[in-house]
Amino acid sequence: TIAHRTALDTGGRTVAVLANGLDTTYPPENRRLAEEIAAQGALLTDYPLGTKPRADFFPRRNRILSGVSLGTLVVEG
């Protein structure tokens, strides 16, 4: 949350890779942040609409995180 918020607040762009469908915000208190990321960056997922987050989806999501950039800093995994 802090990394995405800082990127947006400083005029940058950010990409969030989700472990759920695009119609679900997790955690729910990040709904506004997700809307801002969608407007100024991108939300990525390979899960269909309606998919709720599950603990085993997060490690699977990490393969996308590692593949979308030249380098990746994982703050929390």
C-alpha positions in Angstrom: 0.0 0.0 0.0 2.7 2.5 0.9 4.7 1.8 -2.2 1.7 2.3 -4.5 0.5 5.4 -2.6 4.0 7.0 -2.7 4.3 6.3 -6.5 0.9 7.9 -7.1 1.4 10.9 -4.7 4.7 11.8 -6.5 3.2 11.7 -9.9 4.4 8.3 -10.9 2.7 5.3 -12.2 2.3 1.9 -10.6 1.1 -1.6 -11.4 -0.7 -3.8 -8.9 -0.8 -7.5 -9.5 -3.9 -9.0 -7.8 -4.5 -12.5 -6.4 -8.3 -12.2 -7.1 -10.6 -10.9 -9.8 -10.7 -7.3 -10.9 -14.1 -6.8 -9.3 -12.8 -7.6 -5.9 -10.6 -5.3 -3.8 -8.3 -6.9 -1.2 -7.9 -5.7 1.4 -11.3 -3.9 1.1 -10.0 -0.7 2.6 -7.8 -0.2 -0.5 -10.8 0.3 -2.8 -9.9 4.0 -3.4 -6.3 3.1 -4.0 -7.2 0.5 -6.5 -9.3 3.0 -8.4 -6.4 5.4 -8.5 -4.0 2.7 -9.6 -6.4 1.8 -12.4 -6.6 5.5 -13.5 -2.8 6.2 -13.3 -1.3 2.8 -13.8 -2.7 -0.7 -14.2 -4.3 -3.5 -12.3 -3.3 -7.0 -13.5 -4.7 -10.4 -12.7 -5.1 -13.7 -14.4 -8.1 -14.6 -12.3 -11.7 -14.2 -13.7 -14.2 -11.8 -12.4 -15.9 -13.0 -9.2 -12.7 -14.7 -7.9 -12.1 -14.0 -4.2 -8.6 -13.9 -2.9 -7.3 -17.1 -1.3 -4.0 -17.7 0.5 -2.7 -20.1 -2.2 -3.3 -17.5 -4.9 -0.7 -15.1 -3.6 2.4 -17.3 -4.3 1.0 -18.0 -7.8 0.6 -14.2 -8.3 4.3 -13.8 -7.6 5.2 -15.4 -11.0 3.5 -12.4 -12.7 5.3 -9.9 -10.4 8.7 -11.4 -11.3 7.9 -11.4 -15.0 6.7 -7.8 -15.6 9.9 -6.0 -14.8 13.6 -6.1 -15.2 13.9 -6.2 -11.4 11.5 -6.8 -8.6 11.7 -5.6 -5.0 9.3 -7.7 -2.9 8.4 -5.7 0.2 6.1 -8.3 1.7 5.4 -11.8 0.4 
